[in-house]
Each structure stands twice: as C-alpha cells, then as structure tokens.
Amino acid sequence: MNIWIRRIHRWLAVAFTAGFIANFFVVGQEPYPVWAGVAALLPLGLLLLTGWYMFVLPYVAKWRRGRSSGAQE
C-alpha cells in the first residue's frame, strides 16, 4: 500500500503543478474562472493528505516496533 500512496502522491504533484501553471495563465482574465482555482487546490488538498500519511508512517512503525518488543519482556 505504501508504494501506491507514493505513486499517487507523485502524480498528484504533477496535477498540482499543471493546475498551478494553468492558474498562473488565467489569473488576469475577467471574470476569474473558478475551474482554475479548483484545478490547483484539489490536488493540493490530496497532496496534503498523502504527505501526512508518508510523514507519520515511520513514527507509527517505530511505535509498533517498540510496543511489540516491550510485550516480550
């Protein structure tokens, strides 16, 4: 599952970059198209979730190792 989360995170980074570039080009238009903001913010929110998961993963693994070794004593 960790491999899939990393792959999804990478592709979300590509989608965010494309949305950001699109937003950069349409920011001067009147009226401002809503799709441009959503195109950047939706992948950013998902990047946040997958990033948190990958950030916390080593701490959870360490906590589980410590807990399992403590039960054997």
C-alpha positions as CSV (number, residue, x, y, z in Angstrom):
1,M,0.0,0.0,0.0
2,N,2.9,2.4,0.7
3,I,4.1,2.1,-2.9
4,W,0.6,3.1,-4.1
5,I,0.5,6.1,-1.8
6,R,3.9,7.3,-3.0
7,R,2.8,6.9,-6.7
8,I,-0.4,8.7,-6.1
9,H,1.5,11.4,-4.3
10,R,3.8,11.8,-7.3
11,W,1.0,12.1,-9.8
12,L,-0.9,14.5,-7.6
13,A,2.3,16.7,-7.6
14,V,2.2,16.6,-11.4
15,A,-1.5,17.5,-11.4
16,F,-0.9,20.3,-8.9
17,T,1.9,21.7,-11.0
18,A,-0.3,21.7,-14.1
19,G,-3.1,23.3,-12.2
20,F,-0.8,26.0,-10.8
21,I,0.6,26.8,-14.3
22,A,-3.0,27.0,-15.7
23,N,-4.0,29.3,-12.8
24,F,-0.9,31.5,-13.5
25,F,-2.0,32.0,-17.1
26,V,-5.7,32.7,-16.4
27,V,-5.3,34.9,-13.3
28,G,-5.6,38.1,-15.4
29,Q,-8.9,37.1,-17.0
30,E,-12.1,38.9,-16.1
31,P,-14.1,37.2,-14.6
32,Y,-11.7,34.8,-13.0
33,P,-12.6,31.2,-13.9
34,V,-13.4,29.1,-10.9
35,W,-12.0,26.0,-12.5
36,A,-8.5,27.4,-12.4
37,G,-8.5,27.7,-8.7
38,V,-10.1,24.3,-8.2
39,A,-7.6,22.7,-10.6
40,A,-4.8,23.8,-8.3
41,L,-6.4,23.4,-4.9
42,L,-8.0,20.0,-5.2
43,P,-4.7,18.2,-5.9
44,L,-3.0,20.3,-3.2
45,G,-5.5,19.1,-0.6
46,L,-4.9,15.5,-1.7
47,L,-1.2,16.1,-1.6
48,L,-1.6,17.2,2.0
49,L,-3.3,14.0,3.0
50,T,-0.9,11.7,1.3
51,G,2.0,13.8,2.6
52,W,0.8,13.5,6.1
53,Y,0.4,9.8,5.7
54,M,4.0,9.4,4.5
55,F,5.3,11.7,7.2
56,V,3.6,9.8,10.0
57,L,4.4,6.3,8.7
58,P,7.9,6.0,10.1
59,Y,6.7,7.1,13.5
60,V,3.9,4.6,13.5
61,A,6.3,1.8,12.5
62,K,8.7,2.8,15.3
63,W,5.8,2.9,17.8
64,R,4.7,-0.5,16.7
65,R,8.2,-2.0,17.0
66,G,8.6,-0.5,20.5
67,R,5.3,-1.9,21.6
68,S,5.8,-5.4,20.3
69,S,9.3,-5.6,21.8
70,G,8.0,-4.4,25.2
71,A,5.4,-7.2,25.3
72,Q,8.1,-9.9,25.1
73,E,10.0,-8.7,28.2
